């Protein structure tokens, strides 16, 4: 996510406004060992673009998992 938000205006679909701030505010849950990222619906839709970009390199596993877990996928 930090890579995606760091690209800013480079992709055809830039990250949603204030997504970078949400990514910087991420916290690790020490009990469960997971990262906690709080996103608005607009952020969730924007985040779906990042695994889709990664899928262009040959692996769609992140895209499929994101769609399965959050019900959101990016379709150009």
N, CA, C and O atoms as CSV, one atom per row, in Angstrom:
chain,resi,resn,atom,element,x,y,z
A,1,UNK,N,N,0.805,-1.168,0.000
A,1,UNK,CA,C,0.000,0.000,0.000
A,1,UNK,C,C,0.857,1.244,0.000
A,1,UNK,O,O,0.520,2.233,-0.651
A,2,UNK,N,N,1.963,1.207,0.724
A,2,UNK,CA,C,2.824,2.403,0.735
A,2,UNK,C,C,3.394,2.676,-0.645
A,2,UNK,O,O,3.547,3.832,-1.040
A,3,UNK,N,N,3.706,1.623,-1.374
A,3,UNK,CA,C,4.207,1.809,-2.746
A,3,UNK,C,C,3.129,2.418,-3.615
A,3,UNK,O,O,3.388,3.361,-4.362
A,4,UNK,N,N,1.916,1.883,-3.523
A,4,UNK,CA,C,0.804,2.386,-4.331
A,4,UNK,C,C,0.514,3.845,-4.017
A,4,UNK,O,O,0.383,4.659,-4.931
A,5,UNK,N,N,0.411,4.189,-2.729
A,5,UNK,CA,C,0.118,5.580,-2.385
A,5,UNK,C,C,1.298,6.485,-2.716
A,5,UNK,O,O,1.113,7.674,-2.977
A,6,UNK,N,N,2.506,5.934,-2.707
A,6,UNK,CA,C,3.682,6.722,-3.057
A,6,UNK,C,C,3.740,7.092,-4.529
A,6,UNK,O,O,4.426,8.041,-4.907
A,7,UNK,N,N,3.024,6.347,-5.361
A,7,UNK,CA,C,3.004,6.658,-6.788
A,7,UNK,C,C,2.195,7.920,-7.083
A,7,UNK,O,O,2.384,8.558,-8.118
A,8,UNK,N,N,1.303,8.271,-6.177
A,8,UNK,CA,C,0.455,9.469,-6.274
A,8,UNK,C,C,-0.249,9.564,-7.614
A,8,UNK,O,O,-1.162,8.781,-7.881
A,9,UNK,N,N,0.147,10.496,-8.459
A,9,UNK,CA,C,-0.576,10.740,-9.708
A,9,UNK,C,C,-0.039,9.959,-10.900
A,9,UNK,O,O,-0.485,10.189,-12.024
A,10,UNK,N,N,0.894,9.052,-10.694
A,10,UNK,CA,C,1.463,8.309,-11.813
A,10,UNK,C,C,0.509,7.307,-12.455
A,10,UNK,O,O,0.444,7.249,-13.683
A,11,UNK,N,N,-0.243,6.503,-11.671
A,11,UNK,CA,C,-1.144,5.538,-12.325
A,11,UNK,C,C,-2.317,6.241,-13.006
A,11,UNK,O,O,-2.620,7.396,-12.708
A,12,UNK,N,N,-2.966,5.534,-13.919
A,12,UNK,CA,C,-4.156,6.073,-14.573
A,12,UNK,C,C,-5.253,6.356,-13.557
A,12,UNK,O,O,-6.034,7.294,-13.720
A,13,UNK,N,N,-5.308,5.548,-12.518
A,13,UNK,CA,C,-6.279,5.730,-11.447
A,13,UNK,C,C,-5.498,6.022,-10.170
A,13,UNK,O,O,-5.042,5.093,-9.503
A,14,UNK,N,N,-5.338,7.294,-9.819
A,14,UNK,CA,C,-4.551,7.618,-8.624
A,14,UNK,C,C,-5.266,7.189,-7.349
A,14,UNK,O,O,-6.480,6.985,-7.359
A,15,UNK,N,N,-4.526,7.051,-6.251
A,15,UNK,CA,C,-5.142,6.694,-4.977
A,15,UNK,C,C,-6.190,7.725,-4.565
A,15,UNK,O,O,-6.085,8.901,-4.912
A,16,UNK,N,N,-7.196,7.277,-3.827
A,16,UNK,CA,C,-8.240,8.176,-3.326
A,16,UNK,C,C,-7.616,9.243,-2.428
A,16,UNK,O,O,-6.597,9.003,-1.781
A,17,UNK,N,N,-8.237,10.420,-2.397
A,17,UNK,CA,C,-7.733,11.470,-1.498
A,17,UNK,C,C,-7.682,10.970,-0.058
A,17,UNK,O,O,-8.586,10.264,0.391
A,18,UNK,N,N,-6.667,11.321,0.637
A,18,UNK,CA,C,-6.406,10.999,2.048
A,18,UNK,C,C,-6.092,9.516,2.298
A,18,UNK,O,O,-5.954,9.113,3.453
A,19,UNK,N,N,-5.976,8.697,1.247
A,19,UNK,CA,C,-5.607,7.295,1.444
A,19,UNK,C,C,-4.193,7.193,2.014
A,19,UNK,O,O,-3.936,6.362,2.885
A,20,UNK,N,N,-3.287,8.021,1.536
A,20,UNK,CA,C,-1.906,7.979,2.032
A,20,UNK,C,C,-1.861,8.238,3.537
A,20,UNK,O,O,-1.082,7.605,4.249
A,21,UNK,N,N,-2.687,9.160,4.026
A,21,UNK,CA,C,-2.717,9.444,5.457
A,21,UNK,C,C,-3.206,8.226,6.241
A,21,UNK,O,O,-2.678,7.917,7.309
A,22,UNK,N,N,-4.213,7.540,5.711
A,22,UNK,CA,C,-4.717,6.335,6.373
A,22,UNK,C,C,-3.655,5.243,6.413
A,22,UNK,O,O,-3.525,4.535,7.412
A,23,UNK,N,N,-2.900,5.106,5.334
A,23,UNK,CA,C,-1.848,4.095,5.268
A,23,UNK,C,C,-0.736,4.428,6.265
A,23,UNK,O,O,-0.202,3.533,6.919
A,24,UNK,N,N,-0.391,5.699,6.382
A,24,UNK,CA,C,0.641,6.089,7.343
A,24,UNK,C,C,0.182,5.875,8.792
A,24,UNK,O,O,1.016,5.716,9.683
A,25,UNK,N,N,-1.127,5.871,9.032
A,25,UNK,CA,C,-1.667,5.715,10.384
A,25,UNK,C,C,-1.901,4.247,10.763
A,25,UNK,O,O,-2.464,3.971,11.822
A,26,UNK,N,N,-1.483,3.314,9.924
A,26,UNK,CA,C,-1.710,1.888,10.184
A,26,UNK,C,C,-1.025,1.475,11.488
A,26,UNK,O,O,0.055,1.958,11.826
A,27,UNK,N,N,-1.683,0.575,12.202
A,27,UNK,CA,C,-1.152,0.077,13.473
A,27,UNK,C,C,-1.133,-1.442,13.460
A,27,UNK,O,O,-1.975,-2.076,12.824
A,28,UNK,N,N,-0.174,-2.020,14.160
A,28,UNK,CA,C,-0.073,-3.475,14.252
A,28,UNK,C,C,-0.750,-3.952,15.540
A,28,UNK,O,O,-0.468,-3.449,16.628
A,29,UNK,N,N,-1.630,-4.911,15.398
A,29,UNK,CA,C,-2.294,-5.533,16.539
A,29,UNK,C,C,-1.342,-6.593,17.075
A,29,UNK,O,O,-1.161,-7.643,16.458
A,30,UNK,N,N,-0.747,-6.320,18.205
A,30,UNK,CA,C,0.265,-7.237,18.739
A,30,UNK,C,C,-0.324,-8.558,19.205
A,30,UNK,O,O,0.363,-9.579,19.188
A,31,UNK,N,N,-1.584,-8.554,19.620
A,31,UNK,CA,C,-2.220,-9.792,20.042
A,31,UNK,C,C,-2.462,-10.743,18.882
A,31,UNK,O,O,-2.186,-11.938,18.985
A,32,UNK,N,N,-2.978,-10.215,17.778
A,32,UNK,CA,C,-3.291,-11.048,16.624
A,32,UNK,C,C,-2.221,-11.035,15.552
A,32,UNK,O,O,-2.240,-11.863,14.642
A,33,UNK,N,N,-1.282,-10.098,15.653
A,33,UNK,CA,C,-0.199,-10.022,14.681
A,33,UNK,C,C,-0.624,-9.499,13.317
A,33,UNK,O,O,0.074,-9.715,12.327
A,34,UNK,N,N,-1.764,-8.811,13.255
A,34,UNK,CA,C,-2.239,-8.279,11.972
A,34,UNK,C,C,-2.133,-6.763,11.975
A,34,UNK,O,O,-2.149,-6.116,13.022
A,35,UNK,N,N,-2.026,-6.223,10.778
A,35,UNK,CA,C,-2.029,-4.777,10.612
A,35,UNK,C,C,-3.468,-4.297,10.590
A,35,UNK,O,O,-4.326,-4.944,9.988
A,36,UNK,N,N,-3.747,-3.173,11.235
A,36,UNK,CA,C,-5.085,-2.596,11.261
A,36,UNK,C,C,-5.077,-1.309,10.452
A,36,UNK,O,O,-4.432,-0.325,10.815
A,37,UNK,N,N,-5.802,-1.341,9.360
A,37,UNK,CA,C,-5.894,-0.198,8.468
A,37,UNK,C,C,-7.362,0.192,8.380
A,37,UNK,O,O,-8.185,-0.597,7.917
A,38,UNK,N,N,-7.692,1.381,8.811
A,38,UNK,CA,C,-9.076,1.849,8.804
A,38,UNK,C,C,-9.325,2.660,7.539
A,38,UNK,O,O,-8.678,3.679,7.297
A,39,UNK,N,N,-10.287,2.182,6.728
A,39,UNK,CA,C,-10.549,2.786,5.430
A,39,UNK,C,C,-12.019,3.140,5.257
A,39,UNK,O,O,-12.903,2.462,5.781
A,40,UNK,N,N,-12.262,4.207,4.518
A,40,UNK,CA,C,-13.627,4.540,4.112
A,40,UNK,C,C,-13.984,3.670,2.903
A,40,UNK,O,O,-13.115,3.003,2.341
A,41,UNK,N,N,-15.245,3.676,2.507
A,41,UNK,CA,C,-15.668,2.893,1.333
A,41,UNK,C,C,-14.902,3.351,0.088
A,41,UNK,O,O,-14.504,2.524,-0.733
A,42,UNK,N,N,-14.698,4.644,-0.052
A,42,UNK,CA,C,-13.957,5.176,-1.200
A,42,UNK,C,C,-12.505,4.669,-1.180
A,42,UNK,O,O,-11.937,4.360,-2.227
A,43,UNK,N,N,-11.919,4.589,0.008
A,43,UNK,CA,C,-10.559,4.061,0.132
A,43,UNK,C,C,-10.510,2.589,-0.258
A,43,UNK,O,O,-9.590,2.161,-0.956
A,44,UNK,N,N,-11.502,1.808,0.190
A,44,UNK,CA,C,-11.545,0.371,-0.114
A,44,UNK,C,C,-11.584,0.166,-1.627
A,44,UNK,O,O,-10.895,-0.704,-2.158
A,45,UNK,N,N,-12.384,0.961,-2.309
A,45,UNK,CA,C,-12.468,0.858,-3.767
A,45,UNK,C,C,-11.148,1.242,-4.422
A,45,UNK,O,O,-10.733,0.617,-5.398
A,46,UNK,N,N,-10.493,2.256,-3.896
A,46,UNK,CA,C,-9.208,2.682,-4.431
A,46,UNK,C,C,-8.134,1.626,-4.192
A,46,UNK,O,O,-7.299,1.374,-5.061
A,47,UNK,N,N,-8.156,1.013,-3.019
A,47,UNK,CA,C,-7.174,-0.019,-2.675
A,47,UNK,C,C,-7.285,-1.218,-3.611
A,47,UNK,O,O,-6.284,-1.885,-3.871
A,48,UNK,N,N,-8.471,-1.502,-4.116
A,48,UNK,CA,C,-8.671,-2.632,-5.036
A,48,UNK,C,C,-7.810,-2.489,-6.291
A,48,UNK,O,O,-7.479,-3.486,-6.934
A,49,UNK,N,N,-7.456,-1.283,-6.633
A,49,UNK,CA,C,-6.624,-1.039,-7.821
A,49,UNK,C,C,-5.181,-1.540,-7.629
A,49,UNK,O,O,-4.547,-1.997,-8.581
A,50,UNK,N,N,-4.672,-1.448,-6.400
A,50,UNK,CA,C,-3.284,-1.856,-6.133
A,50,UNK,C,C,-3.039,-3.333,-6.424
A,50,UNK,O,O,-2.078,-3.639,-7.130
A,51,UNK,N,N,-3.861,-4.283,-5.916
A,51,UNK,CA,C,-3.609,-5.692,-6.261
A,51,UNK,C,C,-3.831,-5.974,-7.742
A,51,UNK,O,O,-3.202,-6.869,-8.306
A,52,UNK,N,N,-4.724,-5.212,-8.375
A,52,UNK,CA,C,-4.935,-5.385,-9.812
A,52,UNK,C,C,-3.656,-5.017,-10.566
A,52,UNK,O,O,-3.262,-5.714,-11.501
A,53,UNK,N,N,-3.011,-3.925,-10.160
A,53,UNK,CA,C,-1.732,-3.557,-10.780
A,53,UNK,C,C,-0.704,-4.661,-10.581
A,53,UNK,O,O,0.049,-4.987,-11.498
A,54,UNK,N,N,-0.673,-5.235,-9.385
A,54,UNK,CA,C,0.271,-6.320,-9.103
A,54,UNK,C,C,-0.033,-7.533,-9.968
A,54,UNK,O,O,0.880,-8.240,-10.393
A,55,UNK,N,N,-1.317,-7.779,-10.232
A,55,UNK,CA,C,-1.709,-8.926,-11.062
A,55,UNK,C,C,-1.163,-8.790,-12.480
A,55,UNK,O,O,-0.959,-9.794,-13.162
A,56,UNK,N,N,-0.927,-7.573,-12.926
A,56,UNK,CA,C,-0.362,-7.369,-14.261
A,56,UNK,C,C,1.045,-7.957,-14.374
A,56,UNK,O,O,1.523,-8.228,-15.476
A,57,UNK,N,N,1.701,-8.150,-13.234
A,57,UNK,CA,C,3.045,-8.732,-13.244
A,57,UNK,C,C,3.007,-10.252,-13.263
A,57,UNK,O,O,4.049,-10.900,-13.346
A,58,UNK,N,N,1.786,-10.832,-13.185
A,58,UNK,CA,C,1.683,-12.271,-13.332
A,58,UNK,C,C,0.972,-13.014,-12.225
A,58,UNK,O,O,0.660,-14.193,-12.396
A,59,UNK,N,N,0.700,-12.380,-11.095
A,59,UNK,CA,C,0.046,-13.082,-9.997
A,59,UNK,C,C,-1.264,-12.393,-9.635
A,59,UNK,O,O,-1.274,-11.228,-9.236
A,60,UNK,N,N,-2.359,-13.115,-9.777
A,60,UNK,CA,C,-3.676,-12.557,-9.461
A,60,UNK,C,C,-4.150,-12.976,-8.070
A,60,UNK,O,O,-5.294,-12.698,-7.709
A,61,UNK,N,N,-3.311,-13.632,-7.290
A,61,UNK,CA,C,-3.745,-14.138,-5.989
A,61,UNK,C,C,-4.178,-13.009,-5.052
A,61,UNK,O,O,-5.184,-13.150,-4.356
A,62,UNK,N,N,-3.441,-11.888,-5.017
A,62,UNK,CA,C,-3.814,-10.774,-4.153
A,62,UNK,C,C,-5.146,-10.172,-4.594
A,62,UNK,O,O,-5.993,-9.848,-3.761
A,63,UNK,N,N,-5.326,-10.025,-5.893
A,63,UNK,CA,C,-6.566,-9.476,-6.426
A,63,UNK,C,C,-7.741,-10.362,-6.060
A,63,UNK,O,O,-8.781,-9.869,-5.621
A,64,UNK,N,N,-7.586,-11.661,-6.236
A,64,UNK,CA,C,-8.657,-12.601,-5.921
A,64,UNK,C,C,-8.979,-12.617,-4.430
A,64,UNK,O,O,-10.146,-12.657,-4.040
A,65,UNK,N,N,-7.952,-12.585,-3.612
A,65,UNK,CA,C,-8.171,-12.597,-2.157
A,65,UNK,C,C,-8.876,-11.324,-1.712
A,65,UNK,O,O,-9.802,-11.383,-0.903
A,66,UNK,N,N,-8.453,-10.180,-2.226
A,66,UNK,CA,C,-9.078,-8.907,-1.861
A,66,UNK,C,C,-10.556,-8.911,-2.263
A,66,UNK,O,O,-11.416,-8.496,-1.486
A,67,UNK,N,N,-10.841,-9.373,-3.457
A,67,UNK,CA,C,-12.231,-9.438,-3.930
A,67,UNK,C,C,-13.055,-10.389,-3.064
A,67,UNK,O,O,-14.207,-10.101,-2.742
A,68,UNK,N,N,-12.470,-11.502,-2.697
A,68,UNK,CA,C,-13.177,-12.495,-1.882
A,68,UNK,C,C,-13.441,-11.964,-0.465
A,68,UNK,O,O,-14.541,-12.130,0.062
A,69,UNK,N,N,-12.439,-11.330,0.147
A,69,UNK,CA,C,-12.576,-10.889,1.529
A,69,UNK,C,C,-13.372,-9.599,1.686
A,69,UNK,O,O,-14.074,-9.422,2.681
A,70,UNK,N,N,-13.269,-8.694,0.706
A,70,UNK,CA,C,-13.899,-7.382,0.865
A,70,UNK,C,C,-15.009,-7.118,-0.141
A,70,UNK,O,O,-15.685,-6.093,-0.057
A,71,UNK,N,N,-15.208,-8.025,-1.089
A,71,UNK,CA,C,-16.288,-7.863,-2.042
A,71,UNK,C,C,-16.080,-6.727,-3.019
A,71,UNK,O,O,-17.043,-6.215,-3.590
A,72,UNK,N,N,-14.840,-6.327,-3.221
A,72,UNK,CA,C,-14.527,-5.214,-4.114
A,72,UNK,C,C,-13.404,-5.648,-5.042
A,72,UNK,O,O,-12.405,-6.216,-4.601
A,73,UNK,N,N,-13.574,-5.380,-6.319
A,73,UNK,CA,C,-12.500,-5.642,-7.277
A,73,UNK,C,C,-12.451,-4.512,-8.281
A,73,UNK,O,O,-13.454,-3.848,-8.544
A,74,UNK,N,N,-11.285,-4.307,-8.831
A,74,UNK,CA,C,-11.101,-3.262,-9.838
A,74,UNK,C,C,-11.272,-3.904,-11.211
A,74,UNK,O,O,-10.649,-4.923,-11.508
A,75,UNK,N,N,-12.106,-3.313,-12.031
A,75,UNK,CA,C,-12.287,-3.760,-13.410
A,75,UNK,C,C,-12.104,-2.574,-14.325
A,75,UNK,O,O,-12.907,-1.641,-14.301
A,76,UNK,N,N,-11.064,-2.595,-15.129
A,76,UNK,CA,C,-10.815,-1.445,-16.021
A,76,UNK,C,C,-11.889,-1.313,-17.110
A,76,UNK,O,O,-11.824,-0.401,-17.934
